C-alpha cells in the first residue's frame, strides 16, 4: 500500500486475469470495462467538469478547449447510455439541456483522484 497524500491511499490491485480467458467477452475484464466507460481523451475531462456540478452543453463546450460540438455530443450520449450522466431537457425557447452525474457517475471520483495523484507524481519525476 502506498500513501500519496494525507487523504488518499492506493491499495495494490488484486490479481486480474484479462488474458485468453476473457477473449470471448473483453468487457468481463474489470479494467477493460472501466476503460470502455471512461476511456478516450474527453470523457475524463467531461467528468471532471461535472464533478463541480450541473453544466449546460454550452458551458461544457467552452470549458473543454479543442473539443468539437459533434465530439462532445457523441461523448455525452455514450456516457448517458452507460449510466454515468443524466441529461435533463427543459421544454422552453430557446431549448435548455443540462448534464449532471448520476450516482454511478459520482462513484468515479476516487478513480479520477487516483489518476490525478499518479499524474502529478509522474510529472514531478520528468
C-alpha positions as CSV (number, residue, x, y, z in Angstrom):
1,X,0.0,0.0,0.0
2,X,1.4,3.4,-1.0
3,X,0.3,6.7,0.5
4,X,0.1,9.5,-2.0
5,X,-1.4,12.2,0.3
6,X,-2.9,12.5,3.8
7,X,-6.3,11.6,2.5
8,X,-5.8,9.2,-0.4
9,X,-4.3,5.7,-0.1
10,X,-3.7,3.4,-3.0
11,X,-4.2,-0.3,-2.3
12,X,-2.5,-2.9,-4.5
13,X,-4.7,-4.3,-7.2
14,X,-5.8,-7.9,-6.8
15,X,-4.6,-10.4,-9.4
16,X,-6.7,-9.7,-12.6
17,X,-6.7,-12.1,-15.4
18,X,-7.5,-10.3,-18.6
19,X,-5.8,-12.8,-20.9
20,X,-7.2,-15.5,-23.1
21,X,-10.0,-16.5,-20.7
22,X,-11.7,-13.2,-21.3
23,X,-11.2,-13.0,-25.1
24,X,-14.8,-14.1,-25.8
25,X,-16.1,-11.1,-23.8
26,X,-13.5,-8.5,-23.4
27,X,-15.7,-6.4,-21.1
28,X,-15.7,-9.1,-18.5
29,X,-12.3,-7.9,-17.5
30,X,-12.8,-5.1,-14.9
31,X,-10.1,-2.9,-16.3
32,X,-11.4,-3.2,-19.8
33,X,-14.9,-2.3,-18.6
34,X,-13.6,0.8,-16.8
35,X,-11.6,1.9,-19.8
36,X,-14.6,1.4,-22.0
37,X,-16.7,3.6,-19.8
38,X,-14.2,6.5,-19.3
39,X,-11.6,5.9,-22.0
40,X,-10.5,8.4,-24.5
41,X,-9.4,12.0,-24.3
42,X,-12.7,13.7,-23.5
43,X,-14.7,11.5,-21.1
44,X,-12.5,12.1,-18.1
45,X,-12.4,15.8,-18.8
46,X,-16.2,15.9,-19.0
47,X,-16.5,14.0,-15.7
48,X,-14.0,16.5,-14.2
49,X,-16.3,19.3,-15.2
50,X,-19.4,17.6,-13.9
51,X,-17.8,16.8,-10.5
52,X,-18.1,20.6,-10.0
53,X,-21.9,20.5,-10.6
54,X,-24.5,20.5,-13.3
55,X,-23.5,22.1,-16.6
56,X,-25.3,23.1,-19.7
57,X,-24.0,22.0,-23.1
58,X,-22.5,25.4,-24.0
59,X,-20.7,25.6,-20.6
60,X,-19.1,22.2,-21.2
61,X,-18.2,23.1,-24.8
62,X,-16.5,26.3,-23.7
63,X,-14.6,24.7,-20.8
64,X,-13.2,21.8,-22.9
65,X,-10.8,23.6,-25.3
66,X,-10.4,21.8,-28.6
67,X,-13.5,19.6,-28.5
68,X,-15.9,19.9,-31.4
69,X,-19.7,20.1,-30.8
70,X,-20.0,16.8,-32.6
71,X,-17.5,15.0,-30.4
72,X,-19.0,16.5,-27.2
73,X,-22.4,15.3,-28.3
74,X,-21.1,11.8,-29.1
75,X,-19.2,11.5,-25.8
76,X,-22.2,12.8,-23.7
77,X,-24.5,10.3,-25.5
78,X,-22.1,7.4,-24.7
79,X,-21.8,8.4,-21.1
80,X,-25.6,8.8,-20.8
81,X,-26.1,5.3,-22.4
82,X,-23.6,3.9,-19.9
83,X,-25.5,5.4,-17.0
84,X,-22.7,7.9,-15.9
85,X,-24.5,11.1,-16.6
86,X,-28.1,12.4,-16.6
87,X,-29.4,14.6,-19.4
88,X,-32.3,16.9,-18.4
89,X,-34.2,18.6,-21.3
90,X,-36.2,21.7,-20.5
91,X,-39.0,22.5,-22.9
92,X,-38.6,26.2,-23.4
93,X,-37.4,28.6,-26.1
94,X,-34.5,28.6,-26.6
95,X,-34.1,24.9,-25.6
96,X,-32.1,24.2,-22.5
97,X,-30.3,21.0,-21.7
98,X,-28.4,20.3,-18.5
99,X,-26.0,17.4,-17.7
100,X,-25.2,16.1,-14.3
101,X,-23.6,13.0,-12.8
102,X,-25.7,10.0,-11.9
103,X,-25.0,8.2,-8.6
104,X,-22.9,5.7,-10.6
105,X,-21.0,8.6,-12.3
106,X,-20.2,10.0,-8.9
107,X,-18.5,6.8,-7.9
108,X,-15.8,7.6,-10.4
109,X,-14.5,10.4,-8.2
110,X,-11.9,8.1,-6.5
111,X,-10.8,6.8,-9.8
112,X,-10.1,10.3,-11.2
113,X,-8.5,11.3,-7.9
114,X,-6.1,8.3,-8.2
115,X,-5.3,9.3,-11.8
116,X,-4.7,12.9,-10.7
117,X,-2.3,11.9,-7.9
118,X,-0.5,9.4,-10.2
119,X,-0.1,12.0,-13.0
120,X,1.1,14.6,-10.5
121,X,3.9,12.3,-9.3
122,X,4.7,11.2,-12.8
123,X,5.1,14.8,-13.9
124,X,7.3,15.6,-10.9
125,X,9.7,12.8,-12.0
126,X,10.0,14.2,-15.5
